[in-house]
Each structure stands twice: as structure tokens, then as C-alpha cells.
């Protein structure tokens, strides 16, 4: 048992998605490593994984974030490395 337990406090109306249990929580009830959010509504929190999938797909297909050579040379994409 920890001697000092940090209490996590959220703002009223904040919703989170718990990735361990797959449930929506009002307020930050679980550890930060297990939750996504905050979201403005229960519905937004329930769609957290789908929203993350969509954003990841957009980022992966955004030419501004693509490496010139797919990152094979270990350098950055500034041409210096």
C-alpha cells in the first residue's frame, strides 16, 4: 500500500474512456495510463477508440508527416540526416 496516494480530480462534466475495461467513466476514476480523454460527452467518450483510429489514419496518410524514404536511413526528413 502506498503511503501517499494522489487523488485524481476532474472537472464536472468530463468523460473518459477506460481502455482496460472498455467502459466510459464520468470523471477520471482510473489511472491516467488506462484512460483516454477528457471528452465533453458520454457519447464522445464511447467513440474514443474509433476517433483515435480515424486520426491515426489521417496522420499516416498526411504527406506532411511522411518520411521521404519511409524512415529507413534513421535520419530526419530535413535532408540532413
Secondary structure, 3 states (H helix, E strand, C coil): CCCCCCCCCCCCCCEEEECCCCEEEECCCCCHHHEEEEECCHHHHHCHHHHHHHHHHHHHCCHHHCCCCCCCCCCCCCCCC
